Amino acid sequence: MLAAPVLLLLLVPFSPSSAAQLPNPGQAKVALVATNGQPFPWDRMRLPKTVSPFHYDLSLHPNLTTLDFTGVVRIQLDVHEDTRAIVLHAKQMQVSNVWLLAPEGVRPLRVLEYPRFHQLALLSDSVLTKGRRYEVQLEFAANLSDSFHGFYKSSYRSSSGEVRVLASTQFEATFARAAFPCFDEPAFKANFTIQIIREPRHIAISNMPMVKTVALPGGLLEDHFDTSVKMSTYLVAYIVSDFLSVSKTTQHGVKISIYAVAEKIDQTAFALDAAVKLLDFYDDYFDIPYPLPKQVSQPTLENYKKHIFYANLAAIPDFQSGAMENWGLTTYRETGLLFDPDKSSASDKLGITKVIAHELAHQWFGNLVTMEWWNDLWLNEGFAKFMEYISLDITYPELQVDDFFLGKCFDAMEVDSLSSSHPVSTDVENPTQIQEMFDDVSYDKGACILNMLRDFLTPEAFEIGIIRYLKRYSYQNTVNSHLWESLTDICNSDDLDKGRMKHKEFCSQRSVQSGASKWYPGDELDVRAIMDTWTLQEGFPLVTVEVRGREVRLSQERYLKTDDHSLTEGFLWQIPLTYMTSASKTTHRFLLKTKTGVLHLPEEADWVKFNVDMSGYYMVHYAGDGWNSLIKLLQHNHTALSSNDRASLIHNVFQLVSTGKVRLDTALELSLYLSRETEIMAVTQGFGELVPLYKLMEKRDMAALENQMKNYIVDLFRGLIDRQEWTDSGSVSERVLRSYLLLFSCVRNYAPCVTKASQLFDSWRDSDGTVSLPVDITMAVFVIGARTPEGWDFLFEEYRRSLQMSVKSRMKSAMTVSPLQDKLKWMMEQSLHGEVMKTQDLPGVVVSVSKNPRGYKLAWDFLRANWPTLIKKFDLGSSTISHLVTEVTNQYSTREMLDEVRSFFGSLTEESGSEMRCIRQTYETIEENIRWMDTNRPLLQAWLDKRSHRVQTELLQIS
């Protein structure tokens, strides 16, 4: 699953938010009581392993008029231990007529319910015998959910104004149980045969192709779908709608179809081509056809072509996350799939291809091979995030995805630098904790440590290892160690690696080289020992480098934004260090396994840069004169370092200000070189470090210093801004950068930008929206137009009329930047109601309003006033709720606001979210902001004054 765009705990018993507290081991057990007052036969949130499903026969009848559904499920079971109780999941549904279909005959089962664990117990009068197979049948009924998970209602308004309803599913992580009774844990894999009853005016689609349609009494139709591959419940999917579709077939014979509402079907061509190209790429890269047919003994292309396989992609009008990887039926926000060549931007194209690449990668990482439990979610999401960049770098080189990967690592570090972070692999138990795993640590940190490992092992060795992992564990569940074992001793081939010629060549070439590894010649690396330090402990290392002649002294510690140094103790990583020097552009390598170490350079150097291209997930502090030597390099010859190296220096130096390792004026001196920077990664990272400084001041009464800081940033990038053309020319990175720079300069009231944007908006409005604006500059134009009530109203009417999702998204964002407080408040209220503006967009609207200096208090008040509705609609612990909480509050920097935030979140109960990690992260972030301002505000004022004086002196000398 991909988190929505703007997009865990130590094992404890159970949070009372979803379970009664259970006793510690050794204490007397507390019997759980079912809803009818009888003892419930199971006392844990995780299901027992006494029985397991191997096949579901699921029949459903959703009614899109009454907005409810009924169904029957027959589950075939293997019994692993003698038992009288079958414990499975069901949530908020009426279950009736439960039968055991045993070899001896059909008999009813008694049903007990324990809602806090979402569990049903089916009780048999006789023992179900170990080693035998049984079948249970349950009838059930429920309402279509009015949230965005389970089997839920979605709707859209046609251009004629008619509201049309559809029903769709979102089961990850723990919501299949709200759609049908099931064993709703990822390790309980089974095959699914699904039938769906519908009206003739609708269609039904599911994970597998339809095999037949049967006419029923009353004019209804029943679609029968082929039996699925073996998969986890969270990957089951079905949709009943009036969608249309377009199709193409891949080179490997997979028919791909994209489904969307009729009036937007003409916006699917780009996504369809991308899906075809990417599925072919993954088929080749993983050396495993999609999906590997169980009935084929050898997965060769010849055998594969005897079978027809399908992959559906659907654009859902109401969708909480960014997309979902359901096997054979991936689902998306409309903005994640629909593209108009004339109206969509370069960043839209980049975003759509990335999300498709992510979900299709999941068909192997996550679907074919699935983590055993949600503690290792990163095995799914980190890999899918990582494969976005690997696949697009090859299939769409013009998108220049390498220019954007590093930003994911910086995002992860932002969360990972807090003491409330968590290891990549973290014990979790209840649904709220599971939901909290869908965060930047699982996705972005997971991807970044995989990128580090790939660089560490070499891309060829890494590819061999992950293919071996996928083949070895197809249709199974895995833990961390399975991956590390597959990446170890890769050239000791087994049967699974046969037929991979380029890998044979790689291993034969390596065997004649001087060593088995470019890190430790002659030694086979212990991948598990290295990677356990990155996945089983939270945070990341700060490596301090001190150069003394040819000697380089190294030390490592945990980087943490806190004044409590005891929290950084006891951490040790095995760090694959890379470095280059002024004397040699060769990338040198060293594995730092200890707290301290010493390197010897071949010759003395003017400067040393560690973490080359920032391929490693760690930060570097250059002690002694190290930072000054790098600042001199950037000022005189910044292109001696790569764009990623420059971006990492900007990031590291400003982050080290927070821990007192570097003075703020040193970081600001380094930033001066940015006046000559042109590469997107370094430019945007410069903005990323400098803009938050004045954003902190916007929430205080500090107008003079705030404006000084804003003017400094505009002056720094003035040359680059002035060179931007108001067109759609250039590469993807150039176009994305243009949008960024022009938006920034217009928001900051840079006169040339405001003048040009005002002219363009006026001519666009005068034409009643018919004049075509260059796509890349529309955000800047819309933002300026939305500053007046008349302009805002015109923009909103265009928003209502538009069927282009990317255009609507830009208009909506621009309207939230308006200084008109009544409009900001109205937008949030309308998004909550969901009629004019979609409720799925509410989190983005509220967060954007919270960044607006005229709206931040409105957003905070809205969050508090509507908290119960928000957690019901978007689900407790979800990435959406976490994003709302952290983003609305992360620019506060006063003790008064900290007290206000603590007062509100402290008033919550565990049922309403008081134990969520995002709340602890919020407290930490505000406390860090307060410390930063107290320490650095005088330094910032002095440096800006000094610079202003220096500039004025230079101007006088020139004149």
N, C-alpha and C positions, 0 to 999 in steps of 0.2 A: 504494500500500500504506500502511496506517495502522499506525504502530508500536504495539507492545503497550502497554496501559495500565499505569500504575503505581498509558510512553513518553514523493577528498579530499587529496590530497597533490600536491606539485609532480610533474610528469611525470618519472618515473624509468624506467630500463629495466624490470626485473621483480624483484619480491621473491623470494628463493629459497624463500619459503614455498610458492610455486606455480609457479615458473619458474626455470630456470637463468639466471644473470646473463649478459646479452648484452654484447658489446663496445660501446665508445663509437664514434661515427662516426669513420671514418678508420682505425680499427684493423682488423686482419684478422678476418673473421667466424668465429665458432666454429660448426661444423656441429652441428646437433642430431641425436641418434641415436634412432631408433625402438626399440620394445621388442624387435624381432627383430635389432637390431644394425645395420640398414641406415640410411643417411642419411635424415633426415626432410626433405622438400623445402621446408619453411617454417620461419622462425626467429623469428617474432614472436607475441605473445599475441593481438593483434587479427587477425582473419581477412583474407586477401587479398581484393581486390575484382575478381578475374579472373572470377568467376562469381557469380551471385546467384539465389536461389530465387524463383519466383513462384507455385508451388502445391505443397502437401504433401497426399498421400493417405495417411492414417495409420490403420492397423488395429491394435487392441490387444486382448489377452486377459489380463486380470488374474485370478489365482487367489487367492481370499480364504481358501482352506484352506492351501495351501502357501506363501502370502505371497510370490509372485513373479509376473512377468508376461512375456509374449512379444509380439512385434509385428513388423509389416512397414511400412516407410515408403517411399513412392515420391515423389521430389522432382523437380519439373520446374524446369529451370535455364535461365537466359539466360547466354551466354558473352560476356564483354566484352573479353577478350584471349585470343589463342591460348594454350592451355595443355595439359599432359598430366596435371595434378594438380588434383583438387577437394579443398580443405581445408575441413573442417567440424568441428563439436563432437560429442563423445560422452564420457560420464563414467561409469566404473564399470559398464559393460555389455559383454556378449559380442555382438560383431557378426559375422555370417556371411552367406554367399551374397550377395555384393555384385555387382550387375550394372549395366552401362550399357545403356540402351535408346536406341539411336541410330537415325537414319533408315536406316542401312545394316544394322541388325540388332542382336541382343542379344549382348553379350559380357561376360565376367567382368572385374572390376577387381581389381587387387592392393590390399591394405589395409595401411597402416602406422599405428602408433599412437604418439602422444607424450603420455603421461598427465599430465605436469606442466602442460601447456597445455590439457588436456582436448580434444585434437585428433586427428582421423583424417585421413589423406591417402588419397584414392582415386586410384590411378595407372592411366592408360590407355596402351596400347601405341601408340595413334595420337593425333594432335593433335585436341583439341576446338577447333573453328574459331570465331573471333570472329564474332558476329552470328547464330549458329545456336542453336537450342534443343535440349536433350538432357534425358534423364530417367535418374535413378539409382534403384535399388531396393536396400534393405538390410533384412536380417532381424536381429532383436536380441532379447536376453533379459536380465533383471536381477531382482534381488530388490526387493520393495517396501521403500522406505527406512524405517528405524526412527527417523529424525529427523523434522523438521517441514517438510522441503523436498524437491523433486523429486516423484515419484509415491510417496506414503507411506501407511503403515498407520495408521488411526485406529480407536479402539474405544470402546464405552460399555457400561455395565452397566444392564440393564433393572431395573425395580422387582422382578422375580422373582429377580434375581441372575444372570441369564444374560449372559455377555459376548458382544457382537456386534461384528463386524469390518466395516469399510468401507475403501475406498481413495480418496484424494483427492490433489489436486495443489497445489503452491505453487512456481511457476517463477521469480518475481522474486527476485533479479535474474539469476542465472546457473545456474538449475537445470532448465530445459527439457532441457538436454543430458544430464541424468541420467535422463530419461524416454524420449527417442527421439533418434536422430541428427538434428542440425539445425544451421542457421546461427544460433547463439544470441547474436545481437547486435541491439539494437533497430532499427538501420537496415535490416536484412534483412527487410523486411515481405513477407508473402505471404498467399495464401488457404489455408485449411485445410479439408479434407474428412475427417471422422473417423468411424470405425466401432469399436464396442466390443462384445466378446463377453462375455456374462454368464450367470449361472444365472437361472432364472425367478423365484426368490425375491428377486432384487435388481432395482433399476432403475439405469439409467445416464443421466446428464445431462452436457451439454457446453455450449460457448459458444453453439451454434445449436440451433434446434428439431429434434426427431427427424422424419425424413421417412418411415421405414419400419423394421419389425423383421422379420428373416428367421430362420426356424427352421433350426438346424444339427443335424447328427447328434449323438447323445449327449445330447439334451435341452437343449442350449444355445441361446441366442438371440443374434442379432447386431443391434444397433441402429445404424442409419445416420443421421447427422446432416447437415443442410443445409450447404452450403459457406459458410464464414465470410466476413466482410468482410476486407479486407486489413489485417493486423495483425502485430505483433512476436511472437516466440516466447514471451516471458515472460507474454503475456496468454492463451495457450492454457490451457484448463482442462477437466477431466472428473472425475466422481465416480461410483463404483459403490457402492451402499449399499442399505439397506432404508428409506430416508427416506419420509415422507409429505409432501404439499404442499397449500398453499392458494393460490388465485389471485384476481386482480382485473384489470380492464382500465382503463388510463388514458383520459383524455378524448381523447388523441391516438391511441388505438387500440393501445397496446402492452400485451400481456398480461404481467403481472408475477406470478411464482410464488415462494413462499418454501418452502424444503425444510428439514425438521428431523426428528429422531428422533420416532417415533410418540408417545411419552409426553409430548413437549414441544410438539407441534404446536399445542396450544391457547394457547401463549404467543407466537404469531406475528402476531396481529391488529394490534397497534399498529405493528409494523415494516412490515407490508404496506400499511397506510394511509399511513404516512410515505413509503414508496417510491413509491407512486402519486402522491402530492402533489408530491414532489420531482422526479420525472421529468417531470411536466407543467411544473413551474416551469422546469427547465433547457431543455426543448424551446422554451419561449417566450423565455426570457432570451437563449439563444445563437442563436435564429432558425435552428436547424439541427435537423431531426427526429432522433430516436434510432432506430437509427443511420442516417445519410444513405444511402438505397439507391443503390448504384452505377448500377443500371439506370434510375433516374429522372433525366431530364435536368434538370428543374426541381423543386427540393425544396419544392413547395407541398403544403399539407395535402390537397388533392384527389388529387394523384398519390400522396402518401404512403399514403392510406387504401386504395389498391389492394393494398397488401402488408401481411402480418401479421408483426409483430415481437415478440420475446420478451425478457424480462429476468428472469433467475433470481437469487435470493439464497439462499444455503445456510448453515446454522449447523453448523459442523464441531466435533465433540466434542474433537478435539485440534488446536490451531492456535497457532502461535508468535506471529505478529504480531496486530494488532488486527483487520485485515480486508485483503482483496485485491481489486483492481479488474478481474479477468479480464473481458474484453469479453463481456457477455451472461450471465456466471455469476460474480457477485461472491460471495466467500466470507468468512465471519466467525467469530470466536469466538462461542460460544453466548451469552456475556454481552453481546456487541455486537448481538444480534438479538432475543433472547427477553425478553419483558416480561409480567409478571403485574400487572394493575391493582391487585390487592389486596396484593401483596407487594413490588413494585418501588418504588423511591424516585424523588423528583423528579430527583435527579442521574442515576439510571438512564435516565429518559426523555430527559434532555438528552444523555447519552452515546450512546444508541442513535440518536437523530435525527442527531447530529453525524457518527457513523461512516457512516450510510447516505448522508447528504449528501455526505460526502467521497468515497466510492466511486462514487456516481453522477456526481459532477462529473468524475471521471476518465474517464468514457465519452467525454467531449469532450477534456478536458485530460489527455493521456497516451495515450489509446487512439486517438481520431480524429487528433489531432496529437501526435506523440511526439518527445521529445528525440532528437537524432541519436546521442548517446552519453551515458553515465552521468555525465559531468562536469556536464551541465546537468539533472540529476535534479530540481532545484528547479522547473523549468518544469512538471513533473508535480505534484510534492508541495506546493510552495509555493502553487500555484494551487488545488489541491484543498483544502488547509487553509484558504485564504482564502475559497473559495466555500462552505465549511461555514457561515461566519458571514453572508455575503451572502444565501444561500438561506434560512437559518432565520430571519433577521431579518424576511423577508417572509412565508414560509410558516407559521412558528410564532412569531409575535411574543410569545406568552405565555411562551416559554422564556427570553426576555430574554438572548439570547446575547451582546449587547454588554457585558454585565456580566462576561464571561469572556475576551474576546479579548485584553485587555491583558496578562493573565497569560502568554499565549503569547510575547509580546514580552519579558517579563521572563525567561522560561525561556531564550529564545534568547540574551539578553544575558549570562546566567550562563556559558554556554559560550564566547560570542564575546568575553568579556573576558579570556580566557586567550591567551597567545602561541601555544599549540598549536591555536588555532582555525584555520579555513580559509575561503577565499572561498566565497561561495554557488556560484559556478561554478569548479570545481577539476579539474585534470587528474588522471585516475585510469586505471589500467591493469589490474591483476590483480583477481581476484574479491574478495579481502579488502578492498582499497581501495574497490572498488565498494560492498561491503556497508556500509562505514563512512560512505558518503554519506547513509545513511538515518538522519539525526540531526536535532537541533533546529535546526541551521543551515539545512538544506535545507527542512524543514517550516515551522518557526515563524518564523525570520528571513525565509524566502522569503515567507510570508504577510504579515509585518509591513512589508516594503519594498513589497509590492504595495498594501497598505492606504495607505501613505504616498504612493505614486504616484497612487492613485485620488483621494485628497484633493487632491493637487497639480494634477492635470489637470481635476478635477471628475468626479463619478460618471458623468455622461452621456458625456463625452468618453472616459473609460476604457472604458465599455461598448461604444461604437462601435469602439474600437481592438481590443478582444479578440475581438469578433465578426468583424472583418475578418481578424484573425490566424487564427481557426479556419477561416473559409471559404477563405482563401488557401492554407492548408497542410493541408487535409483529406487524410487517408490518406498524409501525408508526414512527414518528420522535420525538426526545426528546431533552430536554435541561438539563443542570446540575442538576437543582432542582428535576427533575423526578428520578434521580439516588439516590439522598440523601433521598428523601421520601421513596423510596423502601428499603433503608437500615436502616430506623428508625422504632422502635417499631416492630421488625421483628416477634415477637411471638404473635402479635395480628393478627392471621391468617385470610386470606380471601379465597375465593373459588379457587383462582389461586394456592394456596399452597397445595391443597388436594393431598393425595397420596404420599407425600414425607416423608416416615416413619422415616428416621434418623433425619429429622428436627423436627418432632414431639417429638422424644425422647430428642433431644437437648433442646427444649423449656420446656418440662416437668421437665427435670433435673435442668434447670436453675431456674425454679419457686420455687423449694424447697431450693435453695441456699440462702445465706444471702443477696444477692443483685442482681439487674438486670445487673450489669456491674462490670467488674473487676477494673474499673477506679473510678467510683463513686457509691458505693453500694447504692441501693435504688432509684437511679435516672435513668431515661431513657436518654441516651445521645442525645444531639441536633446535629445530624450528619451534617446537613446543616450549622449550625453556625460555626462548627469546620472547615469543608472542604471549605467553602467559603473563609476562610483566606488563603487557599493553592491554590485555583484556580482563584480567582479574583484579586489577587495582584501578581506582579512579584517578583522574587527573592526568597530567603529562609533565615531562621533565623540563627544567631550565638548565641548560648547560652553560657554565661560566668558563670562558676562554681567556687565558692570560698569556701573551706572547712575550718571551724574554730571549731575544736573539733568535737562535734556531730552536729553542725549547718552547713547547706549548703545554701549559699546565691546564688540565681539565678537571672540572668538578660538576656533579649533578645534584639537583634537589627538586622537589616538587614546586612548580609554579602555582602560587595561590594568592588570590586577591584578599588578603586578610592581614590584620595586625597581630594575629595569634600564631606565632611561629611554631608552637607545639604541634599545630595541625599539619605541618610540612614534614614532620619527622617520620622515619620508618619506611620511606618509599625508596625503591631502587628499581631502575629499568635497565634492560640490556638495549643500548642505543646504537643503531647503525649510523655512525657519524660519517658525514661526507664533508670535504672541504677543498677549497682552491685558494691559491695565493697570487700575488702580483708577479711572482717569479715563474708560475706554472699554471696554465689554464686547465691542466688535467685534473679530473675529479679524483681525489685521494679518499681512501676509505679506512675506517677504524671502528671496531665494535667495542664500545665502552660498556664493560660489564660491572664495573666497580664504582664506588662513590667518587673516587678521584683517579686520575691517570695522567700520563705524560706522553707527548708525541715529540718527535724530533723532525724538523723540516730539513730537506736536502740542502737548502740554502736560505739565508735570511730574506725576509720579504717586507715590503712597505705596508702591505695589508694582508689579512687572512679573512676569508669569508667561509663560515661553516654553514651546514645544511644547504648544500648546493641545490638551487631551484626550489628550495623548501620541500624536497621530496620526503623528508622526515617529519614526524608529528612531534616536534619539540621546538622550544625557543632558545635563543642564544644571547648571552650577555657578554660583551667584549670589555673585559676589565682593563685597568691601566689606561693606556692611550688608544685602545682598540677602536672605540667609537669615533674618536677624533680622526683617526686615519681613514675610516670608512666615509665619514662626512666629507673629508677633503677629496676622496675619490669621486663621490657623487657630484660634488660641486664642479670638479674639473673634467671628469670623463665618466659620466654615469653609465654610458653604454658599454663600459668594460664589464659590467655585470648584466645578467639577463633580467628581463622584466620581472620574473618571479623572484629573483634574488633582491631586486630593489623593493618590491612589494613586501617581502618578508622583513627587510630591514626597517621599513616604515612601521610595520605592525609591531615588531619586537621592541623597537626603541620606545614607542608610546605606551605599550603595555608594561614595560619595565618601570615607567614613571609611577605606576600604581603601587609598586612594591618598594619604591624608594631606591632601587638599584641605579636608576638614571635620573638626573635632574630634568625637569620639564624644559628648561632653556636649551639643553643639549638636544632633546627631541625636536624642538622647534627649529633649531639651527639646521638639523638634518632636513626638515621639511622645506627649507628654502630652495633646495635643488629642484623641487617640483615645478618651478616656473619654466623648466626646460623639458619636463616629462610629457610624453605623448602616448605611451602604451596604456591600454585600458586597465590592466590589473594594478599597476602602480598608481595611476591617477585615482581610480576608485578607492584604493586603499588609503591614499592620502585624504580623500574626502571622509572615508570611514573613520579615520582617527581624529580629524580636525573638527568636523561638523558636531559630533557629540559634545564638544567643549562648550560651544555656544548654546546647544540645546539644554544643557544643564542650567545655563544662566537665564533662559527664557522662562523658567519656572520660578525665578527670583526677581527681586526689584534691582536689577543690575544693568539697566539699559545702556549705559555708556560703555562698559567693558564688553557687553554682548555685541554692540555694534562695531567696536574695534575689532573683535575677533571675526565677525562676519566680513568686514571690509578687508581684513588680511587674507582671508580665503579667496575672495573675489579677485583681489590684486594678484595673488599667487597664480591663479589660473586664467587671468585676463587674456593673455596672449593666445592660449589654446581656445578659449571661448570665442575670441574675435575671429579666429580662423575657421570656425564652423560655418558651413553653408546650410541654408534652410531648404535642404533637398533630401532625397533618399539615396544619394550616391555613396559608393564605397563598400568596403567589406563589412561583414556582420559585426565584427568588433568595433569598427569605425562608426557604424550606424548606431549601435547600442550606446557607445560613448557620446555620440552627438546628442541623442535623446537625453542622456543623463546631464550633460553640461548645460544644454539650453534650458532644461527644466530648472536646474539649480539656479542659473543666473537670473531667470525670470522670477522665481520665488524670492530671490535675494534683491529684487528691484534694480538689477543692473540695467541702466537706462537704455542702451542700444537693444537689449533683448526685449524689454518691456515695450518699446516703441514698435519693433518689428512684429511682435506677437499681437499687439493691439490692432495693428493694421490688418493682419491676416484674419483675426477673429471678426473684426467689423465687416470685412468683405465676405467672409463665410456666412455670417448672420444675415447680411443684406441679401445674399443669394438664397436665403431660406434653407441653408445647409446643403445646397447643390454644388457649390464650388468644391473641387477636390483639393484637399490640403495634403502636402507631403506627409506620409504616415509618421516618420520619425520625429517630426516636430509638433505633432498634434497635442501632446501632453503640455508642452510649454504654452501653446496657444490657448488651450482650454483653461488652464490655470489662470491666465490673465483675464480671460473672458468671464470666469466665474466670480470675479471680485465684486461685480455690481449685481444688484438684484435682478436687473433686466437680463444681463448676460447669463446669470445662473439659471434663471427660468427658461431661457431659450435652450441652454445646454441640457436641462432636464427633459424638455419636450423632445429633443433629438434623441436622448437616451431612451425614452419610452418607445419611440418609433423604430429604433434601429434593431435589425436582426443580426448584425455582425457582433459576435460576442466580444472580440478583442476591442472593438470600438466602444462598446458599452462599458467595458472594464476601464478604459482610459478616461471616459467621461465621468464615471462614478468616482474614480480616484481624484480627478481634478476638482470635482464639486466638494470633496472633503477638505481640500486645501483652502477653500474660501474663508475670508475673515468674517463672513456673515453668520453670527452665532445661531440665529433662529433657523437658518437653513441647515446648519450642522446638526442641531438637535432634531429637526424634522427628519433628516436622513436616517438617523439612528432609529427613531421610532418607526419609520416606514419599513426599514429593513427587518425590524422585529416582527411587524405584522405580516410581511412577506407577500403582499399583494402587488404593490407597485415595484418594489425592489426585493429581490430574492433574499430569504432569510439565510441561505447559504453564504451570502456576501456580508452578512452582519458583522462577523469578526473583523474582516478587512476594513469595513467602514469605521467601526469603533476604534480600531488601532490607528488608522490614518487620522481620524479626528483627534486622537490623543497626542499625535505629533504636531498638531497645529497649535501654535501659541495662543490662538483665540479659542481653542476647543479642548485643551487637555483636562480642564476641570469638568467640562460637560461629559467627557468620556468616562471619567472616574465616577461621577455621580450616576451616570447611566448604568455602569457595571454594577454598582452597589444596589441600585434600585431594582434591577432586573435579574439579580443573581439566581434566584430559584428557577426562573424561566430558562435562563441560559444553561444551567447545568442539566436541566431536563432535556432541553432541545439538543445540546451538543455532547452530553454525557460527561459524567465526572471523570477526571483524570485524562480526558482526551487531549490530543495535541492542540486542538482548537481552544479549549478552555485554558490550557497552560500558556498558549500564545497570547490570549487575551490578557491574562493576569500579568504576565511578565512585561509585555510590550506597553500596556497602558501605564505601568508604574515605573519603568526602568529609567526614566529621565528625572525623577524626583531626587532632590539633593538637600532637603531641609529636614530638620528634626520634627518640625510641625507635620509635614506630610508623612514622615515615617510613623509618627504616633497615630495619624489618621488611618493609615494603611493597616497598622497593627490592630487598631481598635476594631476595624471592620472584619478582617480575617480572623481575629481572635474571638469574635462573637459567633463564628460558625460552629456547627457541630461536626462530628466526624461524618455523619450522613450527608452533610452539605459541603464537605470538602476541606475541612480544617487541616487534614493530614496530608494534603497534596504537596508534592515536592516543589511545585512552582511557587507556593507561598513562601517556603523557606528561601528559595532563590531570590524572590522579590525583596525580602528583608535584607538579605546579604548585599544585593545590588544597590539598594538605597543607602545602606550603611557605607558601602565603598564610595558611592558618589559624595556623601557628606565628608568622608575622610579626604577624598581627592580635592574637593573644593577648599576645605580648611587648610590643606597643606600647600596647594598649588595656585590658588587664586592670586596671592601677592606676586608670585613668580611670573605668572602669565601677564599681569598688569605691567610689571617692570619690563618684561621682554618686549611687549607690544609698544610701550612708551619709547623704549630705547630704539626699536626698529623705526618707529615713526619719526623720531628725531634724526636718525641716520638717513632716512629717505629724503627728509626735508633738506638736510645739509647737502646731499648729493644733487638735489634739484637746484639749489642755490648756486652750487659750483658750476653746474651746467649752464645756467642762465647768466 
